[in-house]
Amino acid sequence: MIARWAVVQHGSNVVDNIVEWDGQSEWVAPSGYYAVLIGDEKCDLAWTYDPETHKFIGPPEPPLPPPEQ
């Protein structure tokens, strides 16, 4: 079954790419990267993967604009 996988950079744990892969065929993440099954989680490019909790962390929300006076 084809699933979505995050291609995560070693060291920074930042998601650099998202691929569809069956998890069994001959494919390996490029040198310096590892693949993580996304499953039902939300994940996108530039998100961070926390290997301790096995969760993807999105970037911080942008600040709200100041209220108009």
N, C-alpha and C positions, 0 to 999 in steps of 0.2 A: 504494500500500500504506500503510495506516494504521500509524503508529509513535508511540512515546512521546517527547515533547519536554519538556525542562525550560524553564520560563520564569524567566529569571535577571535579577536586578536589576543595572543598570549601576552601576559604582562598587564596590558591596559584593560582587558576584558570588555572592550568596546565592540559592538556588533558592526561589522564592516560590510556584510552582504547577507542576503537571505536567499536560500536555494530550495528547490524541491528535489527530494531524494527519497528512495525507498529504504534507506538505512542498511541495505545489504549488498547492492551492486558495487562494482569496483569504482569507487570514488573516495578520495580523501581530501580533506581541507588542505589548502596551500600551506607551504612551509611558514611557520610562525603563527598559524591559526588552528583553531579546533572547532568542531561542529557540535551544536547543542540542539536537540529536538525542541521545537517551540511548543508543540501541542496546542492546547486551548488558550495559552497565555497571550497577552498583548506583547508585541515586540516590533521594533522598527529599527532602521539604520540609525547609528550613533547612540543607541541605547546601551546601557551597561549590563553585563551579566554578572550576578553574584554567585560564584561557584559554591559558597558555603550554604546559602539558602536555596539555591537552584531557581532563582527568580530573576526576571528581567526588570531593570529599573529605567524608567523613562527620564528624559531630561527635565529639569525644573520648569515649572510653569512660568511664562513671561510675566513680569510685573503688570499689574493693572494700571491703566492710565490714570493720572490724577483727576479728581472730579472737577467738572467745569464750575466756574464761579459766576 
